[in-house]
């Protein structure tokens, strides 16, 4: 049995700019794997390419998901294969209620009864959303919008969730709450998670394995406990000297 997701010699070009330079990594079923690195290292580009949200023209190399090469496939088709991306910026529908946002997340499904059950499950993961179910998405706090964006992905019962910078712009206490939920989703539902995150400390405390991206290349990889103890990682990414 191969890896659930695997990138082999993956490159991404923005015109003349070689943004991602031949990286290879994998994610196995049931894992939380993180890509960490400074802003502009190529993390989000890589994640968006996996999700089919970048221009196919810029992609070289293989992206294999469940044994199928998905490099250059549309995001719509990749979703159908059981992969959901929660992209940076927490895209919620501001004029719809929390509940309507979650219903929109399941627009591809026609098993209404099951959908309602799955929405209740999302409310179990995020009780704050249950309290706000009739509130407009646009009036939620940043942390609540992030919960809603993740909840909307969960309604589709994905096998793999791609999370892009879930901590962005949130207060530390809210970030801890969100990451606790991410771990819970993995442990309770068995959902595989690939996490792109600039907050290296919390990412490495949440995931089991990590890859450090620098200028479009993977410079360090390993188990998160090893990366947390690696002096190079501590110095460059964890603010420890």
Residue, then its C-alpha position, 0 to 999 in steps of 0.5 A: x500500500x503506497x502513501x495517501x499523498x506523495x509529491x515527487x520532484x515537485x516544482x512550481x514556477x510563477x513565470x520566470x520565478x522558480x518558487x518550489x524547487x523539486x521537493x519530495x514528501x509524503x503523507x500517510x493515512x491517519x497522520x498529521x504532517x506539517x510544512x513549516x517555514x518562513x513567509x515566502x518559502x513556498x508552503x502555501x504554493x505547494x498546498x494550493x497546487x495539491x488542492x488544484x488551486x494554482x495554474x497547472x502551467x506552473x507545475x512540474x513533477x508528480x502529485x499522487x493522491x490515493x495512487x492517482x496522479x492529480x498534478x494539474x487536475x482541477x480543484x473540483x475534481x480533487x474535492x470529489x476524491x475526498x480531499x478538502x482545502x481550507x485556504x488562507x483567509x477563512x473564506x466564509x459566506x458573510x451574508x449567510x448564517x453559520x448553519x447555512x454556511x455549513x449546508x453550503x459546505x455539503x452542496x455536492x451531497x444529496x443525502x440530506x438526513x446524513x448531512x444534518x447529522x454531520x452538521x450536528x457532529x461539526x457542532x459537537x467539535x465546535x460548540x461555539x458554532x452551535x451557539x452562533x448557528x443563526x448568526x451571519x458568517x460575516x459577524x463572527x470573530x476571526x477564530x469563529x470564522x476559522x472554526x466555520x471554515x474547518x467545519x464546512x470542510x468536515x461536512x464533506x467527510x473528507x479523507x484528507x484536509x489541507x489547512x493553510x495557516x490556520x493560526x493567521x491573525x488570531x490571538x494565541x489563546x484562540x490558536x491553541x483552541x483551534x489546534x486542539x480541535x485539529x488534533x481532535x478531528x484527527x484522533x476522533x474521525x481518523x481524518x488525515x491532515x496536511x498543515x501549512x503553518x508559520x507558527x512552527x512551535x504549535x505546528x510541531x507540537x500538533x503534527x507527528x512529522x514535519x518538513x522545513x521549507x526554505x526558499x522552495x526547498x526542503x532543508x530538514x525533515x523528520x519526526x516533530x519531536x526530533x525537529x523540536x529538539x534540533x538546534x537549527x530548527x530551534x534557532x531559525x523557527x522557534x526563536x530559541x538561541 
